[in-house]
């Protein structure tokens, strides 16, 4: 799940640099409730990684049908209408990693938050790109935010084949307790 300790002897560049690729579905079904849990998790992960690495950067990516890089404020406040195609955000994340954050220079932590909806025609491509992201990053986390008033999609089931990979965390978030439980697992590694 990634090495959080800075080596005591010779310090390598990767021991000093980390990047968080924060990804969130901003389709109309992702409202304030869902964004609250994503914000809570990302704030705590950022604090944890800032203790472990000298330089920590955060890249914010939003998606519905299309993905784009945005600022932090827009990440937590903006919404879009239309369907959801998760492969678009994984493709953008991989492009940003390959062009700006070489794994030889950065420890890469990618976290995606969604309510689980995805266009069925996108599922195969979504799985393929997630597998590539897992192979590239120190750790990838998928957090499906479950709202009791809205039936979530099926990405959790789609991603279960990756659950045994040590570089992947599959999270079902129903409340604050779930968010902090995952943080405990993450920080214990």
C-alpha positions in Angstrom: 0.0 0.0 0.0 2.9 2.4 -0.2 5.8 3.2 2.0 5.1 6.0 4.4 8.4 6.1 6.1 11.2 8.3 4.9 14.4 6.2 4.8 17.0 7.0 7.5 20.1 6.7 5.3 20.4 7.9 1.8 17.3 9.8 0.8 15.9 9.0 -2.6 13.8 11.5 -4.6 10.7 9.2 -4.3 11.1 9.3 -0.5 10.4 13.0 -0.6 7.7 13.5 -3.2 4.1 12.4 -3.3 1.0 13.3 -5.4 -2.6 12.6 -4.6 -4.8 12.2 -7.6 -8.3 13.1 -6.3 -11.1 12.0 -8.6 -14.8 12.6 -8.1 -18.0 11.9 -10.0 -19.8 15.3 -10.2 -22.9 14.1 -12.0 -26.2 15.3 -10.6 -26.6 12.3 -8.3 -23.5 13.3 -6.4 -24.7 16.0 -4.0 -23.5 17.8 -0.8 -23.9 14.6 1.2 -21.6 12.6 -1.0 -19.1 15.4 -1.4 -18.8 15.8 2.4 -17.4 12.3 2.8 -15.0 12.8 -0.1 -13.7 16.0 1.4 -13.3 14.5 4.9 -11.3 11.6 3.5 -9.1 13.7 1.3 -8.3 16.2 4.0 -7.1 13.5 6.3 -5.1 11.6 3.7 -3.4 14.8 2.7 -2.5 15.5 6.4 -1.1 12.0 6.7 1.0 12.2 3.6 2.3 15.6 4.5 3.8 14.0 7.6 5.4 11.3 5.5 6.7 13.2 2.5 8.5 16.6 2.2 6.5 17.6 -0.9 2.9 16.6 -1.4 0.8 17.8 -4.4 -2.9 17.3 -5.0 -4.5 17.1 -8.4 -8.3 17.4 -8.5 -10.1 15.7 -11.3 -13.9 15.7 -11.9 -16.0 13.7 -14.3 -19.5 12.9 -15.5 -19.3 11.9 -19.2 -16.1 13.8 -19.6 -13.2 14.4 -17.2 -11.3 17.6 -16.5 -8.7 19.0 -14.1 -10.1 21.6 -11.7 -9.2 23.6 -8.7 -10.0 22.5 -5.2 -13.0 24.8 -4.7 -14.6 23.6 -8.0 -13.8 20.0 -7.1 -16.0 20.2 -4.0 -18.8 22.5 -5.2 -19.4 22.0 -8.9 -22.0 19.6 -10.4 -22.9 18.5 -13.9 -26.0 16.9 -15.4 -25.9 13.9 -17.6 -24.7 10.3 -17.4 -21.5 9.0 -15.9 -18.5 7.5 -17.7 -15.7 6.7 -15.2 -13.2 5.6 -17.7 -12.8 9.3 -18.7 -11.3 10.2 -15.3 -9.0 7.1 -15.2 -7.7 8.0 -18.7 -7.1 11.6 -17.6 -5.4 10.5 -14.4 -3.0 8.2 -16.3 -2.2 10.9 -18.8 -1.4 13.4 -16.0 0.8 10.7 -14.3 2.7 10.0 -17.5 3.2 13.6 -18.4 3.8 15.2 -14.9 4.3 12.7 -12.2 6.8 10.0 -13.1 6.6 7.0 -10.7 10.4 7.2 -10.5 10.1 10.6 -8.9 6.7 10.5 -7.1 4.8 8.2 -4.8 1.4 8.3 -6.4 -1.9 7.9 -4.5 -5.1 8.0 -6.5 -8.6 8.1 -4.9 -11.9 8.0 -6.7 -15.2 8.9 -5.1 -18.5 8.0 -6.8 -22.0 6.8 -6.0 -21.3 3.8 -8.2 -23.2 4.8 -11.4 -21.5 4.2 -14.7 -22.8 3.8 -18.2 -22.9 0.0 -18.8 -21.2 0.5 -22.2 -18.2 1.9 -20.3 -17.7 -0.9 -17.8 -15.1 -2.9 -19.7 -12.9 0.2 -20.5 -13.3 1.4 -16.9 -12.0 -2.0 -15.6 -9.1 -2.0 -18.0 -8.0 1.6 -17.1 -8.4 1.0 -13.4 -6.1 -2.0 -13.7 -3.5 0.2 -15.4 -3.9 2.8 -12.7 -3.4 0.2 -10.0 -0.2 -1.1 -11.7 1.1 2.5 -11.9 0.3 3.9 -8.5 1.5 3.1 -5.0 -2.1 2.9 -3.9 -5.5 3.4 -5.6 -8.7 3.7 -3.6 -12.2 3.5 -4.8 -14.8 4.9 -2.4 -18.5 4.3 -3.2 -20.6 6.6 -1.2 -23.9 5.0 -0.2 -26.8 7.3 0.3 -29.9 5.7 1.9 -32.1 7.9 -0.2 -30.5 7.2 -3.6 -29.8 3.7 -5.0 -26.2 3.6 -6.0 -24.7 1.9 -9.1 -22.7 -1.2 -9.6 -19.0 -0.1 -9.8 -18.4 -1.8 -6.4 -19.2 -5.1 -8.0 -17.3 -4.3 -11.1 -14.1 -3.6 -9.1 -14.3 -6.6 -6.8 -11.8 -8.6 -8.9 -9.1 -6.1 -7.9 -9.9 -6.4 -4.2 -7.0 -8.8 -3.5 -4.4 -6.5 -5.0 -2.2 -4.9 -2.3 -2.3 -1.6 -4.2 -6.0 -1.2 -4.1 -8.6 -0.4 -1.5 -12.3 -0.9 -2.1 -14.3 1.3 0.2 -18.1 1.5 0.9 -18.8 4.7 2.7 -22.1 5.0 4.5 -21.0 7.5 7.1 -18.1 9.2 8.9 -17.2 6.0 10.8 -16.5 4.2 7.5 -14.3 7.1 6.3 -12.2 6.9 9.4 -12.0 3.1 9.4 -10.5 3.2 5.9 -8.0 5.9 7.1 -6.9 3.6 10.0 -6.3 0.8 7.5 -4.4 3.1 5.2 -2.2 4.6 7.9 -1.4 1.2 9.5 0.3 -0.1 6.4 
